[in-house]
């Protein structure tokens, strides 16, 4: 069977991948051309390509962006439950040095060419910050009514204390709700919040849908204030605060995290650092806003490689202007403002496990999500929109399953 250059390269890469990771076999369909099964595992994953030669060329020339857009456009079809194993082929080739070096020299150059030809989509200008945040967290390009944007996320993040950051997966943890409660209880202990903390004050920077604040208010009677740039999230928090009769304990402002003022017993930032660029300014302001005996906790995905770059698919479609801080540099900066800097890493694979649950929830509720998009959104291509979120959750899962980044929480004190 004759293949063009990019088809041949892809098949060689797949064989190399299966040779090292033999859990699954793969059966590829190149349009109407059925390929021989690669691998000896009885668990065979079928992957169907449309416009195969153009699609594979696009992937090898533009890397992650080409892969993600090809999937979103319906040019690649894989069972939802197995899609991550297909994506792993490309992720492992980029991050497993032994696997990469086992390839032909020309194939290595092709793979790396796609990695570094990233077509970077940056929207990190200060005046774009509000627009960037609302594009994702309020889905401002999709919905006119913020309640509908919130409902989209509730379909797959729904819990008593909504979290859009990873849970803490201990050995005995079985569900994502357990993992999130593990994290919230652990962070209360890390901050020194207990039953005698009633009446103390907490500031949540980039507070999401308010899950941490609602937890601290209901369980410890801590007085919480949140800052968010997402108008949809602020509306949800206000609604939940009224519903739970917590108006005297929980409040929210639509404001930039850098605008924090006043003095607080506790300051938290869970998932905010991935959306800012001036860490020095933020850390200095946190130091100035902490009471003398106060404590702050910063939770984020930190990258650990010097050559880290934002994934272009995520930058274009999911988190415009987003990035992840470097752990070493962040710790050094924190030490210039705080006398005590205590780093703790969540258990390994906490984020990949959380992402699997979110993805499963998304697929389980796909019919409801489709109906919501059909009836309430401005989205014209619903299939594309659905696949954007599926690919995003799978891509991040695969990327965080290796030793390429770490999820840390850092407690600092003046």
Secondary structure, 3 states (H helix, E strand, C coil): CCCCHHHHHHHHHHHHHHHHCCCCEEEEEECCEECCCECCCCCEEEEEECCHHHHHHHHHHHCHHHHHHHHHCCCEECCHHHHHHHHHHHHHHHHCHHHHHCCCHHHHHHHHHHHHCCCCCCCCCHHHHHHHHHHHHCCCCCECCHHHHHHHHHHHHCCCCCCCCCCCCCCCCCCHHHHHHHHHHHHHHHHCCCCCCCCCEEEEECCCCCHHHHHHHHHHCCEEEEEECCHHHHHHHHHHHHHCCCCCCEEEEECCHHHCCCCEEEEEEECCHHHCCCHHHHHHHHHHHEEEEEEEEEEEEEECCCCCCCCHHHHHHHCCCCCCCEHHHHHHHHHCCCCEEEEEECCCCHHHHHHHHHHHHHHHCHHHHHHHHHHHECCCCHHHHHHHHHHHHHHHHHHHCCCCEEEEEEEEEC
